[in-house]
């Protein structure tokens, strides 16, 4: 299909991409450009900022918790959705995804816990993955307090956040903690191979570029050998057997399209139920921009429908 008209306008109006610095001061300037969307987000019952203790790293992981509008006056436990933001493990924060998390809480009728994991290059692999796993364990351990059914916890995220959701699902399997019931992978990064067909076709001119992804990987990994570690690149896992079912979303003009499809293929080979959905005409990053894209609202409602279905399992 042709490029979505709203994506075309976005690309035409977007300023030139900032440079690819390696010093933290310059990277912090780029981080400031990833701001909260304008306007008021959807109304929810409650939003609360908390900190998750991580004793082995000697830190606290900031999280923001969203209770859906339906939670007001209700004591019935909801499904939980632990959400990891995108940004190539280098950019992004809770504020940049605040509107999206409000919308996800209502569309999924779930308690969303958005995780502000440590960013590279200050904190390279595996810091982000460890923070996300620890936050997921914390949510499971505090499920009753949060109004969450501990048997109905999903993990999800977009781009690098989709990578981290897949990785947390692998960690949950490997650690045999069995906290994760479902994974939502929104155009996920699954491999460090920058020579796939979609990189060749979509690696320039569609917002996310091959050069930008190379920069992200360079800042995230300590050395190139870690590109074969499945907790960095989950497509490298020897087997995906035993991970939870997945909803995997891709975008037609995204350089990550090929690796998203490859990961869905691997899930199917492992016998994992995976629902894949291609958003024709769309570019990387469209789901967060609910202020720009009509298809973003459609995608959020699709995600919400799957989380609601998960929640309905607890009411059977």
N, C-alpha and C positions, 0 to 999 in steps of 0.2 A: 504494500500500500504506500501511497505518498506520505510524506511527513505531515503529521497532524498540524493544522493551521495555527493552533495556539502554541505548539512547540516551535513552529517556524517564526512566529512573532517574537517569542522569547529569545531565540538564537540571534535574530536580527537586532534586538535591542540590548543584548548583553554586552557589557564592556569587555575589552580584551582580558584574557586570563592573566592573573598576576604571575610574577616570575616563580621559579622553583628554588627558593633559597634553602640553605641547610642550617643557618644559624637560628636559634630559638627566637631572638628578638624579631626578626623579619617574619618568621612563621606566625608569631603572635599577632602581627599586624594583619596577616591574611585571615587568621581566626576571627578577628573583629568584624570581618565582612560577612561572616555567617551569622546573621542576626535573626532574632525572633521576627516572625511575620507581622505585618501591620494589622491593626484591627483586633477586635475582641475574639477570642476563641469561643467554641461552643461552651454552653453552660453545663457544668457537671456538679455532682453533689458536693465534692470536696477535693482539694488539691493540697498535698502536704510534702514538704521537703524533709528528708531524713538522711541519716548516714549509716551505712552498713559497716560494722567493724570487720577488719581483715587482719587478724592477729599475726599471721605468718609473714605478711608484708609490712606490718607495723603502721597501717594506714586505715583511714575510713573512706569508704566509697560513697559519694553523694548519690542519692536516688530521689526521684520525684514521683509521688504516688497519686494516681487519679482514680477516684471512685465515680462510676457512671451516675447520671442523673437519677436512674432508677434505684440507686442505693439509698436515697434519702428516705428514712423511715422504714427501711427494710433490713431484716436480720438474716435473710437467706444468703448463704455463701455464694459467691460468684466464681466464674473461671478467672484465673490470673493470667496476665500477659506481660512477661518480662521483656522489655523492649530495649534494643541496642541501636543507637543512632549511627548514621553513616558519616563519611568524611575521610575515608582512606586511612583510618586509625590515627590520623594526624589532625583533622579538623572536626568541627561539630561539637555541640554541647546540649545541655538540657533545654535551654531557651530556644535554640534553633528548631527543636522538634516539639515545642510545647503545644502549638495548635494541632499538630497531627495527633499527639497523644490524647488531647481532649476528645478529638473526633473518634479515635480508636476506642476509647473507653465507652462512649455512647453507642457506636456502631456494633461493637462486640458485646455490649452489656457486661463488661468485665472490669476488673481492677487492673489498671496498667501501672507497671513499675518501670520507669525509665531510668536507665543506668548511666551515670557520668563516669565511665571508665577512664583510666589513665591513658594519655595520648603519647604517641611517638613524635619526635625523636627523644624527648626527655625520658620516656619509659617505653623501651622497645619490647618486641616479642619476648616472652609470652604475657607481659603485664596485662594487656587489654583482655586477653582470653581468660586469665586467672580472675580478674575483677568481675567479669561477666558471670563466670561459673560460681564464684563465691556469692555474688548477689542473688543468683538463682537459688542456691542452697538456702540463703537467708530467707528468701520469700517463702520457700517450702516450710522452713522451720517456724516461721511466724505467720503461717497462713491463717490460723484461727483469728489472730489479732487483727489481721488485715481484711478479714471478711472473705477469704479465698478458700475454695475447696482444694485441699492439697493434692487431690487426684486429678485436678483439671488445670494444670499449669502449662501454658504455652510459652515458647521463646520465639522472638522474631526481631527483624530489623532489615534495614535497606543497605545495599552495597557492602561496606565494611561491617555494618551491623548485621547484614545477612550472613556474612562470613562468620561472625562471632556467634550467631544463633546456631549455625551448623556445627561449629566447633564445640559450643556448650552441649549440644546434643550428643556429640561424640564423647565428650568428657563424662557426661552423665551415664552413658552406656559403659564406658571403661571403668569408671569408679563404682559402678553398680549402685548408684544412688537412686535411680528410677524416679527422679523428680519431674522430668519433662514428658508431657503427654502429647505434645504437638509442636511443630516448628513452622514458622512463617518466614520464607526466604524471598525477600524482595530484591530482584536483580542482584543476587549475591556475588561477591568475589569468592571463587572457589579454587583458583589456581594462579600461579605466577607466570604462566606461559602467555607472553604478549604477542604471539604469532598465530593466533587462532583465526579462522575465517572472519569472525565478527570484528576482531581488531583490525584486520586488513581492510574490511569494508567500512567500518564505522569509527576508526581510530582517530579521525580528525573531523572537525566541523559539527559535532553533535554533543557539545558541552563537555562530557568526559572524554579525554584524549589518551592515546597510548603514552605520550610523554608524561602526562599527569599520573597515570597509573604506575609508570616506572619510578617516578619520584616517590609516590606513596610506598611502594615496596622497598625502595632503598632506605627510606626513613624508618620503616617498621621493623625490618629484619636486622639482626646483628651481623649476619653474613649470608652469602648466597646459599650455603648448605641448608639453611632453615627453610628454604622454599620447598623442600621435599617433606617437611614435617607436617603431618595431617592436622595438627592444631594451628598451623599457619595457613595451609592450603588443603582444605578437607577433601578435595578431589584426589589427593595423594594417599588417602586412607586405603589400607589393604582391603578392607571390607567395610561396608556401611550397614551390614546386618545388625539388627538390634536397636537401631535408632528409631525415634518416633515417626509417625506419619507426617507428611509435609504438604504445604501449599507453596509452590514455587512460581513466582511471577517473573517474567522477562519483558524487555522492551525491544521493539524491532530495530531501532537505530542506536543500540547500545553496544559498545565494544565488549561488554561482558555477556552478551547473548549466548555465544558458543559454550562458554564454561558453565553457564546456568543450565543449558540443555544437557550438557555432559553430566552434570551432577544429578539431574533428574533421571537420566538414563541409568546411572550407577545405583540410585535408590531403587529403581524398578528391578534391576538385576539382582539386588540384594533382597527382593521380596517386600520392600517397604511401600506402603500405599502413598503415592504422590500424585497430587493434582497439579498439573502445570497449566499456566495461562500466559499466553503471549499478548501483549498490548501493542497491536498494530499501530504504526505511525508515531510511536512514542520514543522519547529519548531517556537516557539515564537521569534519575533524580526527580522524575515528574510527580511521584506520589506525595512527597513532602510539600510541594507547592500547590496547596489547595486554594491559594489565592489566584492562581493563574490557569490551572488546567481543570476543565470539566471532568476529564477522565480520572483525575486524582480522587474526586469524590466517589466515582464509580468503583475505583480500586479499593478505597477505604471501606466501602460498604461490602465489597466482596470479601475482604479480610474479616470484617466484622461478622459476616454471615458464618464463616468457618469457626470463629471463636464462639459465637452463639451456639452453634451445633455442638461444640465441645461442652459448653455449659449445660446444654439440654441433657447430655449423658448423665449428669449428676442428678437430674430430676426424673429419670426413668424409674 
